[in-house]
Amino acid sequence: PPTQPLFATCGDDKTVRVWSAKDKTMLAQGVLPDPVTCLMWAPRESIDHQITAGMQSGQCAVLVHKVGKHQMPFNLLTEVAGREPYSITCLKYSPDSRYVAVGGSSGFVDIFDAAQAYNRVGMCKAPEYGAMPLRSIQWSDDQHTLMTETVGHTLLFWDVTDAANQDCQQILNSEAVGKELWASWGSMVGWP
């Protein structure tokens, strides 16, 4: 969480672990059904220290870390309908923690609404880059633009202003996003 000296790790052993940076000890652990490939804390602590974890199977799980509890319960998010399962490679909460964007080896980005029990509400997919696995996802400060970076370092930009009601629209004009302010930065290329 943003204001506490805690961090989380995940791995092929199917675990998500929460650690104290101050005491250098493990505080809690959750065991998931599949190897875990990525995770992220919800940026706002108002949603109960939630951690979303992506798995090799294409599923995501939301874990809740409660201080003083060693085991972390989790809820699996529904697998993305209409496609073969794919490995989750990156995920990112929106700045207000309302949405979580989940990307993977398929090149798709699915958007889930945390305020609606993590129901899938949107999808981003560029046909010409559909098979290119994703490396990172970034949200703009105003939550209207999403940037994805493929493993080949191709940047794709998406208008997600109304992502909860339709599929995302790809932004093809790079000038429109060149001055965008990003909530955080985890990409190897681009305009931080």
C-alpha positions as CSV (number, residue, x, y, z in Angstrom):
1,P,0.0,0.0,0.0
2,P,1.2,3.5,-0.7
3,T,1.6,4.7,2.9
4,Q,2.9,1.7,4.6
5,P,6.3,0.0,4.6
6,L,4.9,-3.2,3.0
7,F,5.6,-5.0,-0.2
8,A,4.2,-8.1,-1.9
9,T,5.9,-10.8,-4.0
10,C,4.5,-13.6,-6.2
11,G,5.9,-16.6,-8.0
12,D,5.7,-19.9,-9.8
13,D,5.0,-21.6,-6.4
14,K,1.4,-20.1,-6.7
15,T,1.9,-17.8,-3.7
16,V,1.4,-14.2,-3.0
17,R,3.3,-13.0,0.1
18,V,3.1,-9.7,2.0
19,W,6.3,-8.6,3.7
20,S,7.3,-5.9,6.2
21,A,10.1,-3.8,4.8
22,K,10.8,-2.4,8.3
23,D,11.0,-5.8,10.1
24,K,12.1,-7.9,7.1
25,T,9.5,-10.6,7.9
26,M,6.7,-12.2,6.0
27,L,3.3,-11.0,7.3
28,A,0.8,-12.9,5.2
29,Q,0.5,-15.5,2.4
30,G,-2.2,-16.5,-0.1
31,V,-2.0,-19.7,-2.2
32,L,-3.6,-19.5,-5.6
33,P,-4.5,-22.3,-8.0
34,D,-1.9,-21.5,-10.6
35,P,1.6,-19.9,-10.9
36,V,1.3,-16.1,-10.3
37,T,3.0,-13.9,-13.0
38,C,2.3,-10.3,-11.7
39,L,0.5,-8.4,-9.0
40,M,-0.4,-4.9,-7.9
41,W,-1.7,-3.2,-4.8
42,A,-4.8,-1.1,-5.2
43,P,-3.3,2.5,-5.0
44,R,-6.0,3.7,-2.6
45,E,-6.1,2.1,0.8
46,S,-9.8,2.8,1.1
47,I,-10.4,-0.5,-0.6
48,D,-9.1,-2.8,2.1
49,H,-5.5,-3.4,1.1
50,Q,-6.5,-5.3,-2.0
51,I,-3.9,-7.0,-4.2
52,T,-4.8,-8.2,-7.7
53,A,-2.7,-11.0,-9.0
54,G,-2.5,-12.3,-12.6
55,M,-1.8,-16.0,-13.2
56,Q,-0.2,-18.1,-15.9
57,S,-3.7,-19.6,-16.6
58,G,-5.2,-16.3,-17.7
59,Q,-7.2,-15.8,-14.5
60,C,-6.9,-13.0,-11.9
61,A,-7.5,-13.1,-8.2
62,V,-8.2,-10.3,-5.8
63,L,-6.6,-10.9,-2.4
64,V,-7.3,-8.9,0.8
65,H,-4.5,-8.3,3.3
66,K,-5.8,-7.6,6.8
67,V,-3.2,-6.6,9.4
68,G,-2.6,-9.4,11.9
69,K,-4.0,-12.2,9.7
70,H,-1.5,-14.6,8.3
71,Q,-3.7,-16.1,5.6
72,M,-5.1,-14.0,2.7
73,P,-8.4,-15.0,1.3
74,F,-9.0,-14.5,-2.4
75,N,-11.7,-14.3,-5.0
76,L,-11.1,-15.4,-8.6
77,L,-12.2,-13.0,-11.3
78,T,-14.1,-14.6,-14.1
79,E,-11.9,-15.8,-16.9
80,V,-12.3,-13.7,-20.0
81,A,-15.1,-15.1,-22.1
82,G,-14.8,-15.8,-25.8
83,R,-11.1,-16.4,-25.9
84,E,-8.6,-19.1,-25.1
85,P,-6.9,-18.5,-21.7
86,Y,-3.7,-16.6,-21.9
87,S,-1.0,-15.8,-19.4
88,I,-1.4,-12.5,-17.6
89,T,1.8,-10.5,-18.0
90,C,0.8,-7.0,-16.6
91,L,-1.9,-5.2,-14.7
92,K,-2.5,-1.7,-13.5
93,Y,-5.1,0.0,-11.3
94,S,-6.5,3.3,-12.4
95,P,-5.3,6.2,-10.2
96,D,-8.6,6.2,-8.2
97,S,-8.6,2.4,-7.8
98,R,-11.9,2.1,-9.6
99,Y,-10.7,0.1,-12.6
100,V,-8.0,-2.5,-13.1
101,A,-6.6,-3.1,-16.6
102,V,-5.3,-6.6,-17.2
103,G,-3.1,-7.5,-20.2
104,G,-1.3,-10.6,-21.3
105,S,0.2,-12.8,-23.9
106,S,-2.8,-12.4,-26.2
107,G,-2.3,-8.6,-26.7
108,F,-5.7,-7.9,-25.3
109,V,-6.4,-5.6,-22.3
110,D,-9.5,-6.3,-20.2
111,I,-10.8,-3.7,-17.9
112,F,-12.5,-4.7,-14.6
113,D,-14.6,-2.4,-12.4
114,A,-13.6,-2.8,-8.7
115,A,-16.7,-1.0,-7.6
116,Q,-18.9,-3.6,-9.3
117,A,-17.3,-6.8,-7.8
118,Y,-14.6,-6.7,-10.5
119,N,-17.0,-7.3,-13.4
120,R,-15.3,-7.0,-16.8
121,V,-16.6,-3.8,-18.4
122,G,-14.3,-3.1,-21.3
123,M,-11.7,-4.5,-23.7
124,C,-8.9,-3.0,-25.8
125,K,-7.5,-4.9,-28.8
126,A,-5.7,-3.6,-31.9
127,P,-6.2,-6.2,-34.7
128,E,-2.7,-5.7,-36.2
129,Y,-1.0,-6.2,-32.8
130,G,-3.4,-8.7,-31.4
131,A,-0.9,-11.5,-31.0
132,M,1.9,-9.4,-29.6
133,P,2.2,-10.0,-25.8
134,L,2.0,-7.0,-23.5
135,R,4.8,-5.9,-21.2
136,S,3.2,-2.9,-19.4
137,I,0.1,-0.8,-18.9
138,Q,-0.1,2.8,-17.9
139,W,-3.1,5.0,-17.0
140,S,-3.2,8.8,-17.6
141,D,-3.7,11.1,-14.6
142,D,-7.3,11.8,-15.8
143,Q,-8.0,8.1,-16.4
144,H,-9.1,8.9,-20.0
145,T,-6.1,7.3,-21.7
146,L,-4.4,3.9,-21.4
147,M,-1.0,3.1,-22.8
148,T,0.1,-0.4,-23.5
149,E,3.7,-1.5,-24.3
150,T,4.3,-4.8,-26.2
151,V,7.3,-7.0,-25.7
152,G,8.5,-5.6,-29.0
153,H,8.4,-2.0,-27.5
154,T,5.4,-0.9,-29.6
155,L,3.3,1.7,-27.8
156,L,-0.5,1.6,-28.3
157,F,-2.8,4.3,-26.9
158,W,-6.4,3.8,-26.0
159,D,-9.3,6.2,-25.3
160,V,-10.9,4.6,-22.2
161,T,-13.1,7.6,-21.3
162,D,-16.2,5.4,-21.6
163,A,-14.5,2.0,-21.2
164,A,-17.2,0.9,-18.8
165,N,-19.8,1.0,-21.6
166,Q,-18.0,-0.1,-24.7
167,D,-14.7,-1.5,-26.1
168,C,-11.8,0.9,-26.0
169,Q,-11.0,2.9,-29.1
170,Q,-7.4,3.0,-30.2
171,I,-5.8,6.5,-30.5
172,L,-3.7,6.6,-33.8
173,N,-2.6,10.2,-33.5
174,S,0.6,10.3,-31.4
175,E,0.5,14.1,-31.1
176,A,-2.7,13.6,-29.1
177,V,-0.9,11.7,-26.4
178,G,2.6,13.2,-26.6
179,K,1.8,15.7,-23.8
180,E,-0.4,13.4,-21.7
181,L,0.4,13.3,-18.0
182,W,0.7,9.7,-16.7
183,A,-0.3,8.6,-13.2
184,S,2.8,6.4,-12.9
185,W,5.5,5.1,-15.3
186,G,6.6,1.5,-15.8
187,S,7.3,1.4,-19.6
188,M,10.8,1.1,-21.1
189,V,9.9,3.6,-23.9
190,G,7.6,6.5,-24.4
191,W,7.0,10.0,-23.0
192,P,7.2,9.8,-19.2
